[in-house]
Amino acid sequence: MLRQEIKALSEAHMHRYVEVRDQNGICYDGIVEYIDDETLCLAVPGAVEDRSFSPGFGPGFGPGVGPGFGPGFGPGPGFGPGFGPGPLPFRPRRFTRLALPLYALTALTLLPYY
């Protein structure tokens, strides 16, 4: 398919669930999010990042970091019980963005989305 045909199909199926195939035969599926003269952007579902360390440093790195440097930086015997109130709940991303060059795409198929 020509670049203009892929662009026209992508514009016709904006915000729909599609499958695209590139010149190497690799298939990508996702929701058409953005299209311009050179790039097709898909929102790919089910992509979850592996994050074993979430934001927020937990209840602390131990009971404190010693009694303090010398007399201390202000009132108190050290750095306290930790660095924050606790771990924040981790929400994985449901979609990631995938940008594909139009010149490398050979097919676009509309997929049923349940």
MARVOTI-92246 format. One record per residue (C-alpha): residue number from 1; residue in three letters; x, y, z. Coordinates in Angstrom, 1 decimal. Layout:
N
{NUM; ALA; {X; Y; Z}},
...
//
This chain:
114
{1; MET; {0.0; 0.0; 0.0}},
{2; LEU; {1.1; 3.5; -0.6}},
{3; ARG; {1.7; 6.0; 2.2}},
{4; GLN; {-1.4; 8.0; 1.2}},
{5; GLU; {-3.6; 4.9; 1.3}},
{6; ILE; {-2.4; 4.0; 4.8}},
{7; LYS; {-2.9; 7.6; 6.0}},
{8; ALA; {-6.4; 7.7; 4.5}},
{9; LEU; {-7.3; 4.3; 6.2}},
{10; SER; {-5.8; 5.5; 9.5}},
{11; GLU; {-7.8; 8.7; 9.4}},
{12; ALA; {-11.0; 6.8; 8.6}},
{13; HIS; {-10.3; 4.5; 11.6}},
{14; MET; {-9.2; 7.2; 14.1}},
{15; HIS; {-9.8; 6.0; 17.7}},
{16; ARG; {-10.5; 2.5; 16.5}},
{17; TYR; {-8.7; -0.8; 17.4}},
{18; VAL; {-6.6; -1.8; 14.4}},
{19; GLU; {-3.7; -4.1; 13.4}},
{20; VAL; {-0.9; -2.8; 11.3}},
{21; ARG; {1.8; -4.8; 9.5}},
{22; ASP; {5.2; -3.4; 8.6}},
{23; GLN; {7.6; -4.3; 5.8}},
{24; ASN; {9.3; -6.9; 7.9}},
{25; GLY; {6.0; -8.8; 8.6}},
{26; ILE; {5.7; -7.7; 12.2}},
{27; CYS; {2.2; -7.0; 13.3}},
{28; TYR; {1.2; -4.3; 15.9}},
{29; ASP; {-2.2; -3.9; 17.3}},
{30; GLY; {-3.6; -0.8; 19.1}},
{31; ILE; {-5.9; 2.1; 19.0}},
{32; VAL; {-5.2; 4.8; 16.3}},
{33; GLU; {-4.4; 7.9; 18.3}},
{34; TYR; {-2.7; 10.3; 16.0}},
{35; ILE; {-1.7; 10.4; 12.3}},
{36; ASP; {0.3; 12.9; 10.3}},
{37; ASP; {2.2; 12.9; 7.0}},
{38; GLU; {5.0; 10.6; 8.3}},
{39; THR; {3.9; 8.9; 11.6}},
{40; LEU; {1.1; 6.7; 12.8}},
{41; CYS; {0.7; 6.7; 16.6}},
{42; LEU; {-1.0; 3.7; 18.3}},
{43; ALA; {-2.1; 3.4; 21.9}},
{44; VAL; {-1.0; -0.2; 22.6}},
{45; PRO; {-3.1; -1.9; 25.4}},
{46; GLY; {-1.9; -4.2; 28.0}},
{47; ALA; {1.6; -2.8; 28.3}},
{48; VAL; {2.6; -2.8; 31.9}},
{49; GLU; {5.9; -1.5; 33.1}},
{50; ASP; {7.8; -3.6; 35.6}},
{51; ARG; {8.4; -1.3; 38.6}},
{52; SER; {9.6; -3.0; 41.7}},
{53; PHE; {10.3; 0.3; 43.4}},
{54; SER; {7.3; 2.6; 43.6}},
{55; PRO; {7.4; 6.3; 44.4}},
{56; GLY; {7.6; 7.1; 48.1}},
{57; PHE; {10.4; 5.7; 50.1}},
{58; GLY; {8.3; 3.6; 52.5}},
{59; PRO; {8.2; 4.0; 56.3}},
{60; GLY; {11.9; 4.6; 56.3}},
{61; PHE; {15.3; 3.2; 55.7}},
{62; GLY; {15.6; 1.8; 59.2}},
{63; PRO; {15.1; 3.6; 62.4}},
{64; GLY; {17.1; 6.6; 61.2}},
{65; VAL; {20.5; 7.3; 59.9}},
{66; GLY; {22.4; 7.3; 63.2}},
{67; PRO; {22.3; 9.9; 65.9}},
{68; GLY; {23.1; 12.7; 63.6}},
{69; PHE; {26.1; 14.5; 62.2}},
{70; GLY; {27.6; 16.1; 65.3}},
{71; PRO; {25.1; 18.0; 67.3}},
{72; GLY; {22.6; 17.8; 64.5}},
{73; PHE; {21.1; 20.0; 61.9}},
{74; GLY; {18.5; 21.7; 64.1}},
{75; PRO; {16.4; 20.1; 66.9}},
{76; GLY; {16.2; 16.4; 67.0}},
{77; PRO; {18.7; 13.5; 67.4}},
{78; GLY; {19.0; 12.5; 63.7}},
{79; PHE; {17.2; 12.2; 60.4}},
{80; GLY; {14.0; 10.8; 61.9}},
{81; PRO; {12.2; 7.6; 61.1}},
{82; GLY; {12.4; 7.8; 57.3}},
{83; PHE; {11.7; 9.6; 54.2}},
{84; GLY; {7.9; 9.9; 53.9}},
{85; PRO; {4.6; 8.6; 54.9}},
{86; GLY; {4.9; 5.3; 53.1}},
{87; PRO; {4.7; 3.7; 49.7}},
{88; LEU; {2.1; 5.2; 47.3}},
{89; PRO; {-0.2; 2.8; 45.5}},
{90; PHE; {1.2; 1.8; 42.1}},
{91; ARG; {-1.1; 2.0; 39.1}},
{92; PRO; {0.4; 0.4; 36.0}},
{93; ARG; {-0.2; 2.1; 32.7}},
{94; ARG; {-2.9; 0.5; 30.7}},
{95; PHE; {-1.6; 1.9; 27.3}},
{96; THR; {1.7; 2.9; 25.9}},
{97; ARG; {2.3; 4.9; 22.8}},
{98; LEU; {3.9; 3.4; 19.8}},
{99; ALA; {4.9; 5.6; 16.9}},
{100; LEU; {5.4; 3.9; 13.5}},
{101; PRO; {6.7; 5.5; 10.3}},
{102; LEU; {4.1; 5.4; 7.5}},
{103; TYR; {6.6; 4.4; 4.9}},
{104; ALA; {7.3; 1.1; 6.7}},
{105; LEU; {3.6; 0.1; 6.9}},
{106; THR; {2.1; -2.3; 4.4}},
{107; ALA; {-1.3; -3.1; 5.8}},
{108; LEU; {-4.0; -1.8; 8.2}},
{109; THR; {-6.9; -4.0; 9.4}},
{110; LEU; {-9.8; -3.1; 11.6}},
{111; LEU; {-10.1; -5.5; 14.5}},
{112; PRO; {-13.2; -6.2; 16.6}},
{113; TYR; {-12.9; -4.8; 20.1}},
{114; TYR; {-14.9; -6.5; 22.9}},
//
